[in-house]
Amino acid sequence: MSVSHSTSPRARLRDVVPSVFLGSWPPGPKNGITDVPGVRVHTQSIHSDDGNVNTGVTTIIPRDEWFHKACHAGLFRFNGSGEMTGSHWIEETGLLHSPIILTNSFAVGPAYTGIYQHALQEHTGEDGEVGWFLLPVVGETFDGYLNDLGVFAVTPEHIVQGLEKASSDPVQEGNTGGGTGMICQGFKGGTGTSSRVIPAATEGKTYTVAALVQANYGRQHHLRISGVPVGRIIADEAAKKAAAAKTEIPRNEADESKETKDGSIIIIPATDAPLHPTQLQRLAKRATVGLARVGGYGHNPSGDIFLAFSTANEIPVQTVNSNVRKVDPFRLASRSIETVDDQTINALFEATADATEEAIYNALCMAETMVGNRGHCIEALPLDKLREIMDKYHYSA
């Protein structure tokens, strides 16, 4: 069933429903992944004049010196009907030394090539020899309902541009970046982000944890916002109006689009807390809690893949290759790193779940109604109706 266009301008959930309760921990100043020091992001949206192409690229750079200084990282696969390249090496070593590119399912190849092209520009020696090691990290979700995948609109040049222009500015949300053509929980989905600040044991010290999502999953009747069954309420009201008027229940194209090809979600938690790879695997798992609160089930054809990284420790890489040999690979050397005490990690787990939940809400609230490939139309979540529903439930902190 379709919903009427919202009369309200698009806004993040906290601005739509200021009283909403989204966990115990406060957001960072930008309430997004670029609150984590050193993390930079860029989003590009690609559209065609005929309206059939609606796709894009999201670029996440963990740190400026990502090529030479790896981050600790950990993966969790909630459901595996999706792709994230480079994941085997991250599982093997616990190290991330690549940008993270999020795009559509048919653009994984060009994105992979684009990372290599950028690396060649920046890190090839005077003799032109490529002696370094790099496995690009590219994640995808399927936008084929609103985007003509056969055009192959994403090119390696888009990736190079994103890597060159990534910044610490607030992330654009909704119909932007890799989320441009995505559909979420019965409404237009896309890109969203949120952050939390948690205290450290050291007086006055804090850490930041954030999540960026590319949300493209789920059904309307499962949608809950801070516990309120918003999707079911909207659907029930539409059905009652149709019954009173003795007309057919309006179509919900978003739900219909999931009948044959369900969607997916990529979640990227990031933090400056000093976590080792096993702890980051545990952090990535907690993103599932936030997803479940909104209404995600991890259906069989859904690719729900979560990659968490920490910028706290810098791990030198590129120290043994064909033109550099800074260490002897056959003589054991040690390295000291700082790590969190597992017995003190609960706030970080809670904050990750809360940031993930809010990031999905922000993707929904910031996304706009889109008419795309073959005239398919996906309505945005109506924010005026959302306010009305939350007010009816007397929702407050």
N, C-alpha and C positions, 0 to 999 in steps of 0.2 A: 504494500500500500504506500502510496506517495504521500508526502506531507507538503503543506503549502510553504512557500518561500518565507524565510524569517524576515521580519521587518527590522530586526536589530542588526547593527554592524557586527562583524565577527570579532570575537574577543576570547581571551583565555578564560578558563573556568573560574579562576579566582576573581576575575573582573565581572563575570556574568553572575556568579553567586558568591558575594563576598563573605557570607557566613559559613561557607562550606568547610567541613572538617576533613583535612587530608593528612592526618598523622600528627605526631607529637613534635616533630623536628622542623625547624623553620627553613624556608627556601633560601638559596643564595641570592645575591643582588640581581642577577639576571634570570634566576629560576630556570637555569638551563645548563647544558653540558659544558658550555664555555665558562662557567663559574669555576671549573676545575683548572687551576693554574697551568698554563702551557698548552691547553687543548684549543685547537682552532678548527673551524667548520666553514664549509661553503656549500650553498645549495644553488642548483641550476634547474630551471624548468624549460622544457622544450615543447613547443606547440607548432602545429602547421596551420596554414591559412584556411584549409578546408575543415578544420576542427577535428580531424581524425587522429592526429598525433598529440598525445598528452602524456609526457613522461619526463624523466629528468635524472639527476645525479646528486647525491649527497656525499660530500667529502669530509672525512674526519681525520685530522692529523693529531696523533697522541702527544707529540712534542716536536719542537723545531728540528732537533737532531735525530729524528726517528731512524734515519739510515744507519747511523753509527752507534746509537745508544738505544737499546731495546727497552721496552716496558715489560714487566711481568704481566701475564694474562692468563685467563681461564675461560673455558667454554662450557656451555650446557645446551644439550639438544632436548627440548621438550617434545617436539615431534619433527621428524627428519625429512619431510617432503619438500626440501629446499636446498639451496646451495650456499656455502660460504667457502671460498677458496682459501688455501693457506691454513686451513684448520688442522690438518694432520701435523704440520710442523709446530703449531701452537700447542697441540696436545703432547707432542713429543718433548718439547723443550720448556714449555711455559713462557715463551718469549714472543712478543709482538714487535717486529721491526719492519712495519709496512704501514702506510695509510690504510684506512678502512673506507672502502667505497660501497655505497648502497645505491642500487639502481633496479631496473626491471629484469625479468628473467632472461630475456633475449639479449641483454647488453653486458652479460658477464665477460664475454670475450673482449670486446672493445675496452671495457674498464680495466681488465687485466693488462692488455697491451698498453693502455695509456699510462699506467703506473710505471711500466718498464721504459716507456719513452721519456717520461720525466726523469727517471733515474739515470738514463743514458745522457740526458742533457746536463745533469748536475754532477755526475760522479764517474764519468769516463775519463781515463787518463789521456795525456797528450798523445800517446801512441795509439789511442783508439781501442785498446784492449778492454774487454769486459771480463774482469776477473773476480768480481764480487758476487755475493750470494743474496738473492731476494726472492721470496715467494709472496706475491701480492695477495692482499685480503680483500675479497669482493663478496658482498652479500646481495641477495635479490629477493623480490616478491613480484607476483604476477599482476600486471596492470592491463591485461588484454581485453577487458570489457570496455574501457574508456580510451584505450590507446591501440593504434594499429601497429602491432608488434612486427608485422612484415616489412615495415619501412626501415627498421634498424636505425632509428633516429639518433641514438647515442653513438658517438664516435670517440676514438682515443683522444682527439683534440679537446673534447669536453672535459676529459679527466685531467689532462695537463693544465687546462685553464683553472679548474677547481683547486688543484694543488698549488697553483701560483697565487690564487686569490683568497685562500682560506684565511679567516681572521678570528679574533676572540670576541667579535661583536655578538649580540644576541642572535640566536638562530631563528631564521624565518620558519614559520610553521604552517600547517595545513596543506594546501595544494602546491607544494614546493619540493624541490629536490627529487630524490628517488620516490618520494611519496606523492608526486604530482597527480598520477592517475589511479591512486589506490582507493579502496572501498573498505569501510570498517563498521561492523555491528549494525548493518542496515542503513548506513548513511555514508556520505562522502568522508573518506579517511585521509591519511597522508602522514606527514612528518610532525612529530611533537617531541617536546623535551621538558625536563624539570630537574631541580636539584634540591639537596638538603644539606644543612650544616649541622655537624654533630660535635659534641665536646670531646676533648682529649683529657687524659688524666693530668697532664701538665696544666697548671693554672693559666688560663687565658688563651690556650691553644685550641684550635678547632681543625676539623677536617671536612672536606666537601665530598659528597657522592652525588652523582647525577645519572640520568638515563636519557638516551635519545632513542626514539622508536620510529620504525617505518611500519605503520599499522594498516593491515590489509586483510582482515580476518573477520569471522563472526557473523551472527544474525541479530536482527533488531530485537526480538523478544528476549534475548539474553542480556541486553544492555542494562547495566546498573551504574548509577553515578553516585558515589559515596553511599552505597547501600540502597538507594531508591531505585525501584524497577522502572526507570524512565522509558526504556524501549517498549515494555509491555503496556505501560499506561498510554503511550502515544498510539500504539496499535489498537488497543481496546477502544479508545475514544473514536478513532477513525471507523472502526467496525460498527459502533453504536450509531454514529452519524449516518452511515450508509444504510443501516437497518431502518432508522427513522425516516429516511428519505426514500426508502424502498429502491435503492440503487446498489450496484455491485460495489464490493469493498475495493477501494483503489489499489492498484498494483504497487508493490514495493520492488522496484527494479534492482535495488541493491541486494535484497535477499534472493531474488531470482537469479542474479548473476553468480551466486555461490552454489547453485544447484548442481552444476556440472564441474566447476573448478573452484574449490574453496580457496581462500586466500591464505596469507601467512603473516608473520610478524618477525621482524628483526629487532632485537633490543640490545643496545650498547650501554651497559653501565660503566662509568668511569669514576675514578677517585684519586685523590692525592694521599690517601691513607696508605701506609707501607704494608701492603699485602703480598704474600708469596703466591705462586700459582695455584696451589691447592685451596688457599683461602679465596682466591678470585673465582675458582670454580664454584665454591659455595656461594659467593656473592651473586654470580650469574644465575644460580638456581633460584635465588630469592626474587628475581624478576618475575618468576612464574606466579608468585603470590599476588603481585600487582595486576598481572594480566587476568588472573582468575577473578579478582574483585570486580573487574569491568565486565567480564562475561566471556572470556576466552576458555575454550575447552581442549584445544590441541587436536582438532579433528584429523582423521587419517590423511587427507590430501593437503594438510597445512604444513608449511615450513616454519617452525617456531625455534629459531636459533639465536642464542644469547652469548655475547662475547664481552667479558668484563676485563678491564685493564687498570693498572695503577701506575701513576707517573712518579711515585716516590723514589724508587731505586732506578739508577741508570746502569744498565748492563752493557758493557762494550761488545759490539759485534763487528764484523768485517775485519777481525784481527788475524785471520788466517785465510788467505785466498791466493790466487795465482800471482798477484803483484804486491801483496802485503803479507808479511809474516812477523807480527808483533809478539806472538807467543809461540812456544813449542807445543804442538798438539799432543806430544807423547810424554810430556813432563807435567805432572799434576800441579796445578796452582790453585790457591784458595782466594775467595772473595768474600768480603764482609757485607752483609746487607742488614737493614733494619726491618723488623717484622712486628706486626700486631700480636699481642697476647690473645690467643683464641678465647680465653675466658672473659675478655672484655669487648667482644665483637658484636654484641646484640644490637646496639644502637645502629651500627652500620647495616646490619641485615634489615632492620625495620625501615631505615631510611631508603634503602634500595627498592624495597617493595613499594613504599609510598611514592617515590620519585617516578617509578615505572607507571604506577596507576595514574598519576597526574599527567605524565607525558602523553598517555593515550587520550585522556580527556582533552588535553590541549590540541592534539591532532584533530579530534572531532569538532571541537568548538571553533577552531581557526579555519577549518576547511570550508570551502564555498561550493554551492551547487555547480555541477559541471555537466554540460552537454558535450559528449565526446564521440568516439568512433561509432560510425553508422547511426548517429543520432541518439545513442543511448544517453539517458539522463539519470544522474544520481543526485538526489537531494542532500543538502547539508542538514545537519541536526538543527532544528528550529530553536534558536536561543530564547526567543520570547516564550515559547511553550515550555522550554526547560526551566526558565525562571518561575513560571506559573506552577509547574509541578513541584519544584523544590519549596516554593512558598506554601503550597497546600500541605506539604508534609511538615511545615513549621521547622524547616531545616536550619539548624544553628549549631555553632560550636559549643 
